[in-house]
Amino acid sequence: MSDCIFCKIASGDIPGDIVYQDDRVIAVNDIDPKAPVHILIMPKKHIPSLNEIDDSNKDIMAHILTVAANLAKAKGVAEKGYRIVNNCGVQGGQSVEHIHFHLLGGRSLAWPPG
């Protein structure tokens, strides 16, 4: 999608602080971190939200979660704990219409998140 900031990061049209990428996903440090580790993990293919996950693209979800677990280990937060967050829709707090997951760790995380 031509006006999607995450598509532009994934394609290299605009810079991102990339911590991981492969042929299907890209992970970048969040520009406004809410924890010492705050990484956004997203598919390179444009998928607007979790509502658009179906049988044709469900495999990307397992891959994203595998990448998240590996990044948590690499960043040293896996043992003490971390959180994976997906905001879906306006009331769910989604501000960019490209599915992405927040990996947060490195401090105690309260519940409910707010």
N, C-alpha and C positions, 0 to 999 in steps of 0.2 A: 504494500500500500504506500503510495508516494508521499503522503503527508504524515506517516507514522514515525515518531521519533525512534522507537525501538527497531523498526525496519531499517531506518537510516543508520543506526549504530551497527546492526547486524551486517549490513552491506558494506560498511566502512565509509559511507558518505559523510558521517560526522563521527568525531572521536568519542570513545568511551574508555574508561579505565578497565580494560578487559583482564579478567583473572582466569578465564577458561573459555575455550570454544572448540567445537568440532563441526562436523558437517551438518548437524541438526540443531544445536543449541549454542547460545552465547551467554556468558555470565560476566557481569560488570559490577564494580563497586558502586553503591548508591551514592549519588552526589549530595544527598542530605541524610547521612546515616543516623539511625536511631539506636544503634548499638555499636560497640567496637568492631564487630564483624557485621556488615550489612551488605549483602550481595543480592543483586537481581539476576534471576535465571529465567531465560525465555527461549522459546523456539525461534529459529531464524525464519521459519515460515509464518506469515501473518495469520494468527488465529485471534479474533477479537476478545474472547473471554472463555471461561470455563463452560459457559452455556453452549459453546460451539464444539465441544469435544464429543465425538461420536465414534463409531466403529472404524471410520476411515482414517482417524488421526489419534486414536487412543494410545498407541504405542509411544508417542512422544511424552505422555505423562509419566510412564515408568522410567523413561530415559532421564527426564528432568529430575525426578526424585533420586535416581541413582547418582546423577551429577551432584545434587545437593548434599547427599550423604558423603560423597568423596571430598567435596569442598569443605564440609564441616570437619572432616578428619584432617585435611591439609592445613586448615586455618587454626587447628588446635582447640576447637570448641566441642567436638563430638563427645568426649568423655564426660564433661560437666553438664552438657545439654545445650540445645539450641531450638529455635522455632522456625517452622516453614509457614509462611502466610501467603494466601492468595485472596485478593480483594476482587469481588465479582459484582459489577454493576455500580451505579452511582451511590446507592444507599449502602453498599458494601465497601465503599471507599476506593473503588477503582478510578484512577485519574487518567490512565493511558489505556486506550482500547486495543491492547495487544496483551494477550495472556502472559503473565509473569508471576514469579514466586519470589518472595523475600526470604532470604536465609539470614536470620538474626542470631547473634550469640556474643559471648564474651562478657556478659553481665547477667544478673538475675532479671528475669522477665516476669512482670506482674500479670495477673489474670483477674478480671477480664481486661483485655487490651485497650478498650475505650471506644 
